[in-house]
Amino acid sequence: MDEAAFKSLRETADLRHLRQIVAGLDEGVILIDPDQSLLWANDAALSMHGVGDLAELGETVEEYRSRFQLRYRNNHRLEADDYPLERVVAGDRFSEVVVEVTVAGEDEPRWVHQVRSLVLNDSDDGEPACLVLIIQDVSARYEAEDRFEQSFNANPAPAVICRLSDLRYVKVNQGFLDMTGFDRDQVLSKTVYDIDVLRLGDRRDLAKERLGEGRTIPQMEAELELPDGGTRLVIVAGQPIDMGEQPCMLFTFADLEPRRTAQAALHHSEDRFTRMFQLAPVPMAIGARDGHLLCEVNASFTAMTGYSADEIIGRPLGEVELWESSEIRHGIERAIDAGHDLRGHEARIFARDGAMIDCLISTEAIRLGKDACVLWAFQDITQRKATELELVEAIEAVMKDTSWFSRSIMEKLARLRTPQAANDGPGLDDLTPREREVLALICRGYDDKTIARTLDVASNTVRNHVARIYAKIGVNRRIAAVAWARARGFDGDTLDRPTEQEAAP
């Protein structure tokens, strides 16, 4: 056997051994002759193209190009000279070229390949003896990255990702751009400290330490600088992730600016309310719904009652003994607890020196911050009530005999003195027959002596009946008793008027 034949045999044996070595690899391997013919492909390479043999893959580089269309990940199609097979034939050495592979006639790519080249030279003259294309199917990895990319971009929560090796931002979603007003290119060209997402963070030193170590950064408040010169209050947190086998940090944000704006507006509103409350000429107080503690009183309230703010704030109204009676206080508190607002409710309160003050009380449920409160307003009507009483007493002094008063006048006087509805409180049925007889004679204008003669009883007995009638119907004057009776349709006409002899002393 001559030397040339031996050399050819040896090369054939070497090629066979090479094929046996690579046949079982997970990576795809395609052997190409310098004349652009495809010599061989292992099962992994065929599977990565969805074919069963080399003929389906393409026996030449040109046939391969006609059966498979390649494009980069940015959707740009590869020109003929840019195909990895063309480049390796041209002697180009490359690694980690990532392409999407689409079967001819289809629209969407089926696989994502990461390709590198290998050139086997002839040991004698250095000319390439065999060209090798080594392929990895990275479809699953890039599909996962695509899903993450879609989720990241679609997530309304603002987020950015920085690469830990150089702390440069590599991804930013629309939520962050909308929140800050940055353009995408402005962010992706910057580092973590160019656009400082940890600015004024309440645990900034810890965050910087964790960022350097690639560890989770706990939530903290920070203040981002915006491109327009303003700032935005946020909560920021960092979570380490891997992207393309590169360690990164995912920063997510919660926008606190609306809360800060609302708090500022609320603070301004509360300040304005406080100034108006203190300057109001009407006595006012603010109390808690729970427990009815007073939280604030204005100057007018202090002037009316004599209580200073220090003496009354933080104390229940019952403890202060502001009300005339516990029954009145309980009634008002029950109405407030039931969710009712009072409007012009008449009641009496005690001043600090013990003086009685007649008031019209109104309440309104309000909120101060997160607290449910009650705004109290007091209208002092003591002077008005005194004037009314003086008027009634003057009428009583002049008109001892009320029999000529019309019923309408008596009812008006009754309402003036006793504003409660006629059907409130005791009724005629609460009086004994004898008490009703005495009341009827009072309505006729008889004095105690005439009533005693009419009923043939002692004057002391009449006075005792009159006292019991007053106590039962809640009055303390004769004219009020007459008004009470006539308001209920009882005027004494059912009894016979005594004769002049009977009425004479």
C-alpha positions in Angstrom: 0.0 0.0 0.0 1.5 3.3 -1.0 1.8 6.3 1.3 -1.1 8.2 -0.2 -3.5 5.3 0.2 -2.4 4.7 3.7 -2.9 8.4 4.5 -6.4 8.3 3.0 -7.3 5.2 5.0 -6.0 6.8 8.2 -8.1 9.9 7.6 -11.1 7.8 6.9 -10.5 6.0 10.2 -10.0 9.2 12.1 -13.2 10.6 10.7 -15.1 7.5 11.6 -13.7 7.7 15.2 -14.7 11.4 15.3 -18.2 10.5 14.3 -18.4 7.8 16.9 -17.3 10.2 19.6 -19.7 13.0 18.8 -22.7 10.8 17.9 -23.8 10.5 21.5 -23.3 14.1 22.5 -26.2 16.2 23.6 -24.9 19.0 21.5 -25.6 19.0 17.8 -22.6 18.6 15.6 -22.5 19.2 11.8 -19.4 18.5 9.8 -18.9 20.6 6.6 -16.5 20.2 3.8 -14.7 23.3 2.6 -16.5 22.9 -0.7 -19.8 23.7 1.2 -21.2 20.2 1.2 -22.5 18.8 4.5 -20.6 15.7 5.4 -22.4 14.4 8.4 -24.6 15.4 11.3 -25.2 13.6 14.6 -28.7 12.7 15.9 -28.8 15.7 18.2 -28.2 18.1 15.3 -30.9 16.3 13.2 -33.4 16.4 16.0 -32.7 20.1 16.6 -33.9 20.7 13.0 -36.9 18.2 13.1 -35.4 15.9 10.4 -34.4 12.3 10.4 -31.3 12.2 8.1 -28.8 14.4 6.4 -30.7 14.6 3.1 -33.6 16.3 4.9 -31.2 18.7 6.6 -29.6 19.6 3.2 -26.6 18.1 1.5 -25.1 21.6 0.8 -25.1 24.9 2.6 -27.4 26.3 -0.1 -29.9 23.5 0.4 -29.9 24.2 4.2 -30.6 27.9 3.6 -33.6 27.0 1.4 -35.1 24.7 4.0 -34.5 26.7 7.1 -34.8 30.5 7.7 -32.7 32.0 10.5 -33.2 35.4 12.2 -31.6 37.0 15.2 -33.5 37.5 18.5 -34.3 41.1 17.5 -36.4 39.7 14.6 -33.8 40.7 11.9 -33.5 38.0 9.3 -30.0 36.7 8.5 -28.6 37.4 5.1 -27.1 34.5 3.2 -23.5 35.4 4.2 -24.5 35.6 7.8 -25.7 32.1 8.2 -23.4 30.2 10.6 -22.8 27.5 8.0 -21.6 30.2 5.5 -19.5 31.9 8.1 -17.7 28.7 9.2 -17.0 27.9 5.5 -15.6 31.4 5.1 -13.2 30.6 8.0 -14.9 32.8 10.5 -14.5 31.8 14.1 -17.4 32.6 16.4 -19.0 31.5 19.6 -22.5 31.9 21.2 -24.3 33.2 18.1 -28.0 32.9 19.0 -30.5 32.5 16.2 -34.1 31.6 15.8 -34.8 28.7 13.3 -37.9 28.6 11.2 -38.9 25.8 8.9 -39.4 27.2 5.3 -43.0 28.0 4.7 -43.8 28.6 8.4 -44.2 32.0 10.1 -43.1 31.3 13.6 -39.7 29.9 14.7 -39.6 26.4 16.1 -36.2 26.5 17.9 -33.6 28.8 19.3 -30.1 27.7 18.6 -26.9 28.8 20.2 -24.1 28.1 17.7 -20.3 28.1 17.7 -17.7 27.2 15.1 -14.7 24.8 15.1 -12.1 24.5 12.3 -10.0 21.3 12.0 -6.8 22.1 10.1 -4.6 19.8 8.0 -1.5 19.2 10.0 0.8 19.6 7.0 -0.3 22.8 5.2 -2.6 24.3 7.7 -5.5 24.3 5.4 -8.9 23.4 6.9 -9.6 19.7 6.6 -13.0 19.8 8.2 -15.3 22.5 9.5 -17.5 21.9 12.5 -20.7 23.6 13.6 -21.6 22.9 17.2 -25.2 23.7 18.2 -27.1 23.9 21.5 -30.9 23.9 21.6 -31.6 26.8 24.0 -35.3 27.1 23.1 -36.5 26.2 26.6 -34.3 28.8 28.2 -35.3 31.6 25.9 -39.0 30.6 26.1 -38.7 31.0 29.9 -36.9 34.3 29.4 -39.6 35.4 26.9 -42.3 34.5 29.4 -40.5 36.4 32.1 -40.0 39.4 29.7 -43.7 39.4 28.9 -44.7 39.1 32.5 -42.1 41.8 33.6 -43.3 44.3 30.9 -47.0 43.6 31.5 -46.7 43.9 35.3 -48.2 47.3 36.3 -46.0 47.4 39.4 -42.9 49.5 38.6 -39.7 47.5 38.3 -36.1 47.6 37.0 -33.4 45.0 36.7 -29.7 45.8 37.2 -26.7 43.5 36.4 -24.7 42.9 39.5 -21.3 42.8 37.7 -21.4 46.4 36.7 -24.7 47.6 38.4 -26.1 48.8 35.1 -29.8 48.6 34.4 -30.6 45.9 31.8 -34.4 46.0 31.9 -37.1 48.4 32.8 -40.8 48.0 32.6 -43.5 50.5 31.5 -44.8 50.8 35.1 -41.4 52.4 36.2 -41.3 54.7 33.1 -44.9 55.8 33.8 -44.2 56.4 37.5 -41.0 58.4 37.0 -41.3 60.0 33.5 -38.0 58.6 32.3 -37.5 57.3 28.7 -36.4 53.7 28.4 -33.0 54.7 26.9 -32.4 57.1 29.8 -32.7 54.2 32.2 -30.9 51.4 30.3 -27.8 53.5 29.8 -27.4 54.3 33.5 -26.2 52.6 36.7 -27.9 52.1 40.0 -26.2 55.2 41.3 -26.9 57.4 38.2 -30.6 56.8 38.8 -30.4 56.1 42.5 -33.4 53.9 43.5 -32.1 53.8 47.1 -31.9 57.6 47.5 -32.7 58.7 51.0 -33.6 55.2 51.9 -34.2 54.7 55.6 -31.9 51.6 55.5 -29.7 52.7 52.7 -26.4 51.3 54.1 -27.9 47.9 54.6 -29.3 48.0 51.1 -25.9 48.9 49.6 -24.3 46.0 51.5 -27.0 43.5 50.4 -26.6 44.8 46.8 -22.9 44.2 46.8 -23.5 40.7 48.2 -26.3 39.9 45.7 -28.7 39.3 48.6 -32.3 40.2 49.1 -32.9 43.9 49.9 -35.7 44.4 52.4 -38.5 46.9 51.8 -37.7 50.5 52.7 -38.9 54.0 51.9 -36.8 56.0 49.4 -37.2 59.1 47.3 -36.5 59.0 43.6 -35.2 62.0 41.7 -37.3 62.5 38.6 -36.1 63.9 35.2 -38.2 67.1 35.7 -36.3 67.9 38.9 -39.0 66.7 41.3 -39.0 63.7 43.6 -41.3 60.7 44.2 -41.8 58.8 47.4 -41.7 55.0 47.0 -41.2 51.8 48.8 -38.4 49.8 47.1 -37.3 46.2 47.6 -34.6 44.1 45.8 -34.7 40.4 44.9 -31.7 38.6 43.3 -32.4 36.8 40.1 -30.4 35.3 37.2 -30.8 36.4 33.6 -29.0 34.6 30.9 -26.8 33.0 33.6 -25.8 36.5 34.8 -26.6 37.5 38.4 -28.9 40.4 38.6 -31.1 42.4 41.1 -34.8 43.0 40.5 -36.0 46.2 42.1 -39.7 46.6 42.6 -41.5 49.7 43.8 -44.8 50.8 45.4 -45.7 54.4 44.6 -46.3 56.3 47.8 -46.7 59.7 46.2 -50.5 59.6 46.1 -50.5 58.8 49.8 -48.0 61.6 50.5 -50.1 64.0 48.5 -53.3 62.9 50.2 -51.7 63.2 53.6 -50.5 66.7 52.8 -53.9 67.7 51.6 -55.5 66.1 54.7 -53.0 67.9 57.0 -53.8 71.2 55.2 -57.5 70.6 55.5 -57.2 69.7 59.2 -55.2 72.8 59.8 -57.8 74.9 58.1 -60.6 73.1 60.1 -58.7 73.7 63.4 -58.4 77.4 62.7 -62.0 77.8 61.8 -63.0 75.6 64.8 -61.0 77.8 67.2 -62.2 81.1 65.8 -65.9 80.1 65.6 -68.2 82.4 67.7 -70.4 79.4 68.4 -69.3 77.2 71.4 -68.1 74.0 69.9 -66.4 70.8 71.0 -65.0 67.6 69.4 -65.5 64.3 71.0 -64.7 60.7 70.3 -67.7 58.5 69.4 -66.2 55.7 71.4 -66.6 56.6 75.1 -67.7 60.2 74.4 -64.4 61.7 75.5 -63.9 65.3 74.6 -60.8 65.8 72.4 -61.0 69.5 71.8 -63.0 72.6 72.7 -62.9 76.1 71.3 -62.5 79.5 73.0 -66.3 80.1 72.8 -67.0 76.9 74.6 -64.5 77.8 77.3 -66.1 81.3 77.7 -69.6 79.9 77.9 -68.9 77.1 80.4 -65.9 78.4 82.3 -64.0 75.1 81.8 -60.5 75.4 80.4 -59.3 73.0 77.8 -57.0 71.3 80.3 -59.9 70.7 82.7 -62.3 69.1 80.2 -60.3 67.5 77.4 -59.8 63.7 77.7 -62.7 63.3 80.1 -66.1 61.8 79.5 -69.0 64.3 79.6 -70.6 62.3 82.3 -67.5 62.6 84.5 -67.4 66.3 83.9 -71.1 66.5 85.0 -71.9 68.9 82.2 -75.5 67.7 81.8 -78.4 68.6 84.0 -79.2 65.0 84.6 -77.8 61.5 83.7 -81.1 60.8 81.9 -80.5 63.6 79.5 -76.9 62.6 79.0 -77.8 58.9 78.4 -80.5 59.9 75.9 -78.1 62.1 73.9 -75.4 59.5 73.9 -77.8 56.7 72.8 -78.9 58.8 69.9 -75.3 59.4 68.8 -74.4 55.7 69.3 -77.4 54.8 67.0 -75.9 57.0 64.3 -78.3 59.9 64.6 -77.2 63.6 64.4 -79.0 66.0 66.7 -80.4 69.2 65.4 -81.5 72.0 67.8 -82.0 69.5 70.7 -82.9 71.6 73.8 -81.1 70.6 77.0 -79.6 72.2 80.1 -75.9 72.0 81.0 -74.0 73.1 84.1 -71.2 75.7 83.9 -68.1 75.2 86.0 -69.5 77.6 88.7 -72.8 75.6 88.8 -74.8 78.0 86.8 -77.5 76.5 84.6 -77.3 77.2 80.9 -80.2 76.5 78.5 -78.8 75.3 75.1 -79.8 74.1 71.7 -77.4 71.3 70.9 -76.5 70.0 67.4 -74.1 67.2 66.6 -72.4 66.0 63.4 -70.4 62.8 62.8 -67.0 63.6 61.4 -63.7 61.8 60.8 -60.3 63.3 61.9 -57.7 61.2 60.3 -58.7 57.6 61.0 -60.8 58.4 64.1 -64.6 58.6 64.2 -65.5 61.8 66.1 -68.5 63.9 66.9 -68.6 67.7 66.4 -70.8 69.4 69.1 -72.3 72.9 68.7 -74.0 74.6 71.6 -76.3 77.6 71.2 -76.8 79.5 74.5 -80.6 80.3 74.8 -80.6 81.1 78.5 -81.3 84.8 78.0 -84.1 84.0 75.5 -85.7 81.5 77.9 -85.5 84.1 80.7 -87.2 86.6 78.5 -90.0 84.2 77.7 -90.5 83.3 81.4 -90.6 86.9 82.3 -93.3 87.4 79.7 -95.4 84.5 81.0 -95.0 85.6 84.6 -96.2 89.1 83.6 -99.2 87.6 82.0 -99.9 85.5 85.1 -99.6 88.5 87.3 -102.1 90.5 85.3 -104.5 87.8 84.4 -105.5 85.9 87.5 -108.6 84.6 85.9 -107.7 82.7 82.7 -111.2 81.5 81.9 -111.6 84.2 79.2 -108.4 83.1 77.4 -109.1 81.3 74.2 -107.9 77.7 73.9 -105.4 78.7 71.1 -103.7 81.3 73.3 -103.4 78.9 76.1 -101.9 76.2 73.8 -99.4 78.7 72.5 -98.5 79.7 76.1 -98.2 76.0 76.9 -95.8 75.4 74.0 -93.8 78.4 75.0 -93.3 77.1 78.5 -93.4 73.4 77.8 -92.2 72.6 74.2 -92.7 68.9 74.5 -95.4 67.3 72.4 -98.8 66.9 74.1 -98.7 63.2 73.8 -95.3 63.0 75.6 -95.2 62.3 79.4 -98.2 61.6 81.7 -101.8 61.7 80.6 -105.2 62.4 82.2 -105.4 58.7 83.0 -102.5 59.2 85.4 -104.7 61.5 87.6 -107.2 60.2 90.2 -110.9 61.2 89.7 -110.6 63.7 92.6 -107.5 65.2 90.9 -109.3 65.5 87.7 -112.1 67.4 89.5 -109.6 69.7 91.0 -107.9 70.2 87.6 -111.2 71.0 86.0 -112.0 73.7 88.6 -108.5 75.1 88.1 -109.2 75.3 84.4 -112.4 77.4 85.3 -110.1 79.9 87.1 -111.1 79.0 90.7 -108.6 79.6 93.4 -107.9 77.1 96.2 -110.6 78.5 98.6 -113.3 78.4 96.0 -112.3 74.8 95.0 -112.5 73.8 98.7 -116.0 75.2 99.1 -117.1 73.7 95.8 -115.8 70.2 96.7 -116.6 70.7 100.4 -113.1 69.8 101.5 -110.5 71.6 103.6 -108.2 74.2 101.9 -105.1 72.1 102.9 -106.7 69.1 101.1 -107.0 71.2 97.9 -103.4 72.4 98.2 -102.3 68.8 98.6 -104.3 67.7 95.5 -102.8 70.7 93.5 -99.2 69.7 94.6 -99.8 66.1 93.5 -101.3 67.3 90.1 -98.2 69.5 89.5 -95.8 66.7 90.3 -97.6 64.2 88.1 -97.9 66.5 85.0 -94.5 68.2 85.5 -95.6 71.8 86.0 -95.2 74.3 88.8 -97.7 77.0 88.0 -101.4 77.2 87.6 -101.4 78.6 84.1 -99.1 75.8 83.0 -101.5 73.2 84.5 -104.4 74.9 82.5 -102.4 74.8 79.3 -101.5 71.1 79.9 -105.1 70.2 80.4 -106.5 72.1 77.5 -103.8 70.7 75.2 -105.3 67.4 76.0 -108.9 68.5 75.4 -109.8 68.8 79.1 -111.1 72.2 80.2 -113.5 71.5 83.1 -116.7 72.1 81.2 -118.0 68.8 82.2 -118.4 70.1 85.8 -121.2 72.5 86.8 -120.0 76.0 87.6 -120.9 76.8 91.3 -123.5 79.4 92.1 -122.6 82.8 93.4 -123.6 81.8 96.9 -121.4 78.7 96.7 -118.5 80.7 95.4 -119.0 83.6 97.9 -116.6 83.6 100.8 
